[in-house]
């Protein structure tokens, strides 16, 4: 019941983005809506990719710190990776 109320409170364009109330749209309007949804999805995937990269980078840094604390030395591959990233820049 709450979902129906929320859907009813949305404006017509928002309901279209959710895939409802499409019957009144022309072929041109459907194409425009499809393009808008594709662009939104592309932005979402891009943001997700960036966030996942940040998470993996943080996990790698934590692993490097843990390895350094437990062994007193960093594995050569991690040192190489860190120096390579520093030379490339952000």
JOWORA-V391506 format. One record per residue. RES is the residue in one letter. PHI is phi in radians with two decimals (NA if undefined). BURIAL is 1 if it has 9 or more other ideal C-beta (glycine too) atoms within 8 Angstrom, else 0. Layout:
<<RES/PHI/BURIAL> <RES/PHI/BURIAL>>
This chain:
<<X/NA/0> <X/-1.11/0> <X/-1.09/0> <X/-1.12/0> <X/-1.15/0> <X/-1.13/0> <X/-1.10/1> <X/-1.16/0> <X/-1.38/0> <X/-1.29/0> <X/-1.27/0> <X/-0.98/0> <X/-1.05/0> <X/-1.17/0> <X/-1.14/1> <X/-1.08/1> <X/-1.10/1> <X/-1.46/0> <X/1.56/0> <X/-1.94/0> <X/0.98/0> <X/-1.59/1> <X/-1.06/0> <X/-1.51/0> <X/-1.48/0> <X/-1.38/0> <X/-1.07/0> <X/-1.11/0> <X/-1.12/0> <X/-1.12/1> <X/-1.11/0> <X/-1.12/0> <X/-1.11/1> <X/-1.07/0> <X/-1.06/0> <X/-1.12/1> <X/-1.14/1> <X/-1.09/0> <X/-1.13/0> <X/-1.11/1> <X/-1.11/0> <X/-1.12/0> <X/-1.14/0> <X/-1.10/0> <X/-1.13/0> <X/-1.12/0> <X/-1.09/0> <X/-1.09/0> <X/-1.07/0> <X/-1.10/0> <X/-1.13/0> <X/-1.11/0> <X/-1.10/0> <X/-1.12/0> <X/-1.13/0> <X/-1.15/0> <X/-1.11/0> <X/-1.13/0> <X/-1.12/0> <X/-1.13/1> <X/-1.10/0> <X/-1.12/0> <X/-1.13/1> <X/-1.08/1> <X/-1.12/0> <X/-1.07/0> <X/-1.10/1> <X/-1.13/1> <X/-1.20/0> <X/-1.47/0> <X/-2.01/0> <X/1.39/0> <X/-2.50/0> <X/-1.73/0> <X/-1.02/0> <X/-1.02/0> <X/-1.12/0> <X/-1.26/1> <X/-1.12/1> <X/-1.06/0> <X/-1.08/1> <X/-1.14/1> <X/-1.22/0> <X/-1.17/0> <X/-1.13/0> <X/-1.15/0> <X/-1.31/0> <X/-1.40/0> <X/1.58/0> <X/-1.26/0>>
